[in-house]
Amino acid sequence: MAQEQAPQQLQIELTPEVANGNYSNLAIINHSNQEFVIDFVAALPGLPQARVNNRQILSPESAKRLLFALQENVVNFEQQFGTIQLGGAPEGAQSPEGIGRTATPFGLPEGNA
C-alpha cells in the first residue's frame, strides 16, 4: 500500500528591506491574456508627478485569488472597525452592492500605464 505524503509547508522569508513596505494610495491595473500587471503608486497632494514604487505581475489565477483575499479581508476589517468610507470618490463610484471602482486620490486625472 502506498503511503500518502504530507504536503510540504512553504517556508516564506521576509527580509528586513521588504518588511519596511512601501506606501501606496493608487494602483493602476492592466492585463493581457497572460497576466495582470499592478503598478502601486504613492500620489502626494500638491505634487504634479508620482512614481511607481512597486510593480507586481500576476497570473490570471493569482489575480483572482488576490481579489478574493482582499474582499475577504475588507469584509473582516469592516466587521471589526466599521464601514470604510470612500471619501472624495466621484458620485456613482460605488454601487448598491458595495462594489466600487478605483478613485484617483486628490482629484488627479486617472492615468494609463
C-alpha positions as MATLAB code, in Angstrom:
seq = 'MAQEQAPQQLQIELTPEVANGNYSNLAIINHSNQEFVIDFVAALPGLPQARVNNRQILSPESAKRLLFALQENVVNFEQQFGTIQLGGAPEGAQSPEGIGRTATPFGLPEGNA';
ca = [
       0.000    0.000    0.000;
       1.426    3.385   -0.959;
       1.966    5.879    1.785;
       0.443    9.300    1.354;
       2.962   12.089    1.672;
       2.029   15.081    3.746;
       2.026   18.280    1.678;
       5.187   20.302    2.117;
       4.824   23.514    4.025;
       6.088   26.549    2.149;
       8.671   28.494    4.123;
       8.371   32.227    3.401;
      11.204   34.617    4.206;
      10.524   38.285    4.896;
      13.754   40.260    4.613;
      14.166   43.491    6.624;
      14.203   45.554    3.410;
      10.862   44.164    2.265;
       9.372   44.222    5.782;
       9.531   48.038    5.768;
       6.999   48.077    2.921;
       6.052   50.825    0.501;
       3.117   53.188    0.972;
       0.670   53.310   -1.931;
      -2.622   55.134   -2.324;
      -3.114   54.413   -6.004;
      -2.960   51.216   -8.040;
      -3.012   51.102  -11.816;
      -4.060   47.728  -13.183;
      -3.566   46.471  -16.723;
      -3.921   42.986  -18.149;
      -3.271   40.842  -21.174;
      -4.460   37.325  -21.867;
      -1.450   36.008  -19.930;
      -1.029   38.270  -16.881;
      -2.249   41.111  -14.723;
       0.157   43.974  -14.038;
      -0.459   46.088  -10.941;
       1.579   49.278  -10.520;
       1.487   50.707   -6.993;
       1.952   54.480   -6.693;
       2.195   56.986   -3.852;
       0.500   60.129   -5.187;
       1.075   63.008   -2.785;
      -1.024   66.176   -2.580;
       0.453   69.192   -4.303;
       2.939   67.211   -6.365;
       2.240   67.051  -10.110;
       4.088   63.778  -10.654;
       4.064   60.394   -8.919;
       6.394   57.466   -9.442;
       5.505   53.781   -9.487;
       7.127   52.361   -6.353;
       6.286   48.716   -6.979;
       5.058   46.569   -9.869;
       3.502   43.166   -9.342;
       2.876   40.788  -12.232;
       0.381   38.009  -11.557;
      -1.108   35.139  -13.485;
      -4.878   35.438  -14.030;
      -5.439   32.725  -11.413;
      -3.275   34.551   -8.865;
      -5.045   37.837   -9.618;
      -8.421   36.230   -8.930;
      -7.128   34.683   -5.682;
      -5.844   38.143   -4.672;
      -9.259   39.636   -5.451;
     -10.978   37.081   -3.198;
      -8.388   37.514   -0.420;
      -8.754   41.313   -0.484;
     -12.545   41.041   -0.498;
     -12.500   38.689    2.495;
     -10.093   40.932    4.397;
     -12.108   44.095    3.704;
     -15.246   42.347    4.994;
     -13.376   41.230    8.127;
     -11.938   44.733    8.629;
     -15.361   46.377    8.309;
     -16.920   43.892   10.732;
     -14.244   44.786   13.279;
     -13.784   48.528   12.673;
     -16.816   49.734   10.705;
     -17.510   50.595    7.085;
     -14.647   52.038    5.082;
     -15.811   55.345    3.622;
     -14.624   56.203    0.123;
     -14.286   59.919    0.786;
     -13.798   62.023   -2.292;
     -14.885   59.255   -4.651;
     -16.799   60.513   -7.679;
     -20.581   60.331   -7.405;
     -21.808   56.943   -8.529;
     -18.415   55.334   -7.939;
     -19.904   52.796   -5.561;
     -22.771   50.531   -6.484;
     -25.509   49.496   -4.040;
     -23.869   46.087   -3.792;
     -20.803   47.723   -2.225;
     -18.625   47.123   -5.252;
     -16.785   50.316   -6.119;
     -14.330   51.446   -8.727;
     -10.883   52.819   -8.081;
     -10.884   56.525   -7.327;
      -7.791   58.586   -8.036;
      -6.725   60.439   -4.877;
      -6.529   64.229   -4.598;
      -8.681   64.830   -7.659;
      -5.860   63.891  -10.024;
      -6.801   62.703  -13.504;
      -6.668   58.951  -13.874;
      -3.586   57.767  -15.720;
      -2.784   54.915  -18.025;
       0.391   52.938  -17.650;
];
